[in-house]
Amino acid sequence: MTLARAEAASRRYGDVLALDRVDLDVRAGELVGLLGPNGAGKSTLMNLLVGLRRPSSGRVELFGGDPRDPASRRQVGVTPQETGLPGTLRVGEVVDFVSAHYPDPVPRGELLDRFGLGDLHRRQTGGLSGGQRRRLAVALAFVGRPRLVLLDEPTTGLDVAARHTLWGAIRAFHSDGGTVLLSSHYLEEVEALAHRVVVIGQGRVLADDTVDAVRGIVGVRRVSLVADHLPDLPGVVRTERVDGRLHLLTTDADELVRALVTAGAAFTDLEVRPTSLEEAFLAITSGDGSTPEQSTAEDRQATAEDRPATAVPGGRPTTV
Ligand SMILES: Nc1ncnc2c1ncn2[C@@H]1O[C@H](COP(=O)(O)OP(=O)(O)OP(=O)(O)O)[C@@H](O)[C@H]1O
């Protein structure tokens, strides 16, 4: 059963096309990570799904209906990227205020304990640390026993311990049958929580796959150099020649460089750098008829045969 759906949803802000014909289904019981760099369109997509913004074209649905319908909204919990809490209210008072909007809220003590805030119920929110404030903002999304929660970068600004507390609370909600869509810049976070990851870049869905598949793609490194001719090299998933430079995409840059040296290859101006998640996906989507307008010259030059498989082993968690 689909709880939230976008169908060819686009959203324009003046000249900026923030979302470009996005399709997304979030089904009951899923924990979906929405991953992408700054400005990719993650918040815009979430705002459409919960009815805070309307699509410029296409459709969005929440629980099969209009996201702006109050009956749908009562079943959804949301933590936006930024929240303002009234600084003079105590933590417990803020929870009580939000609870009053729901027929069967989670008891205050239980909610605060889940998010490691049990000792702070008498503290004015203005006296909370940034991390405590963020945890409270996330906790409030769960007050009304929602069927679906949307969390926009929930752990930004949290230290490791606070992040783990929050992950535990999200996991507990999910294992009790709750559905979660959370956005993040951190592949580690998505990996720790989600089975499915939707990668979004420049307003488009670049991949919608298992976390393992996405991890593999992120593990690709770009080794670039100037050389006329190279021997056969191990682990190269794609080769591009741009403006006299050769770019070799590989899952193991160390091994590749060792092989270059061992083979006595004549090269200059060697550079090794990570392939960003977005870059990896733009490379993968090039040449298949769905090339995004934003693809680079390098991507356009590559042939379809050069493209790597979508899952490349040896990936490492990476920030995009
Ligand atoms: N209210 C607005 N007015 C004008 N442009 C906007 C508005 N909201 C978002 N945008 C633009 O839309 C694009 C997508 O923004 P969005 O906030 O959805 O991205 P994001 O993936 O959530 O980014 P971040 O990770 O930085 O939060 C960006 O180019 C942004 O500048």
The ligand as an SDF file (V2000), in Angstrom:
LIG
                    3D

 31 33  0  0  0  0  0  0  0  0999 V2000
   11.2250   29.1980   -1.6300 N   0  0  0  0  0  0  0  0  0  0  0  0
   12.1290   29.1050   -2.5890 C   0  0  0  0  0  0  0  0  0  0  0  0
   12.3290   30.1070   -3.4690 N   0  0  0  0  0  0  0  0  0  0  0  0
   13.2490   30.0140   -4.4580 C   0  0  0  0  0  0  0  0  0  0  0  0
   14.0240   28.9310   -4.6500 N   0  0  0  0  0  0  0  0  0  0  0  0
   13.8750   27.9130   -3.8150 C   0  0  0  0  0  0  0  0  0  0  0  0
   12.9340   27.9430   -2.7330 C   0  0  0  0  0  0  0  0  0  0  0  0
   13.0190   26.7750   -2.0600 N   0  0  0  0  0  0  0  0  0  0  0  0
   13.9690   26.0530   -2.6800 C   0  0  0  0  0  0  0  0  0  0  0  0
   14.4820   26.7290   -3.7240 N   0  0  0  0  0  0  0  0  0  0  0  0
   15.5220   26.2640   -4.6500 C   0  0  0  0  0  0  0  0  0  0  0  0
   15.1270   24.9830   -5.1040 O   0  0  0  0  0  0  0  0  0  0  0  0
   16.2500   24.1170   -5.2030 C   0  0  0  0  0  0  0  0  0  0  0  0
   16.0120   22.8740   -4.3480 C   0  0  0  0  0  0  0  0  0  0  0  0
   16.0220   23.2720   -2.9840 O   0  0  0  0  0  0  0  0  0  0  0  0
   15.7210   22.2710   -1.7980 P   0  0  0  0  0  0  0  0  0  0  0  0
   15.7270   23.0610   -0.5340 O   0  0  0  0  0  0  0  0  0  0  0  0
   14.5100   21.4790   -2.1010 O   0  0  0  0  0  0  0  0  0  0  0  0
   16.9940   21.3050   -1.8660 O   0  0  0  0  0  0  0  0  0  0  0  0
   17.5770   20.3110   -0.7790 P   0  0  0  0  0  0  0  0  0  0  0  0
   17.9710   19.0830   -1.5050 O   0  0  0  0  0  0  0  0  0  0  0  0
   16.6230   20.1410    0.3540 O   0  0  0  0  0  0  0  0  0  0  0  0
   18.8640   21.0810   -0.3040 O   0  0  0  0  0  0  0  0  0  0  0  0
   19.6440   21.0890    1.1030 P   0  0  0  0  0  0  0  0  0  0  0  0
   20.2770   19.7480    1.2240 O   0  0  0  0  0  0  0  0  0  0  0  0
   20.6190   22.1780    0.9280 O   0  0  0  0  0  0  0  0  0  0  0  0
   18.6280   21.3340    2.1510 O   0  0  0  0  0  0  0  0  0  0  0  0
   17.4440   24.9410   -4.7780 C   0  0  0  0  0  0  0  0  0  0  0  0
   18.0320   25.4650   -5.9500 O   0  0  0  0  0  0  0  0  0  0  0  0
   16.8440   26.0590   -3.9430 C   0  0  0  0  0  0  0  0  0  0  0  0
   17.6240   27.2220   -3.9810 O   0  0  0  0  0  0  0  0  0  0  0  0
  1  2  1  0
  2  3  1  0
  2  7  2  0
  3  4  2  0
  4  5  1  0
  5  6  2  0
  6  7  1  0
  6 10  1  0
  7  8  1  0
  8  9  2  0
  9 10  1  0
 10 11  1  0
 11 12  1  0
 11 30  1  0
 12 13  1  0
 13 14  1  0
 13 28  1  0
 14 15  1  0
 15 16  1  0
 16 17  2  0
 16 18  1  0
 16 19  1  0
 19 20  1  0
 20 21  2  0
 20 22  1  0
 20 23  1  0
 23 24  1  0
 24 25  2  0
 24 26  1  0
 24 27  1  0
 28 29  1  0
 28 30  1  0
 30 31  1  0
M  END
$$$$
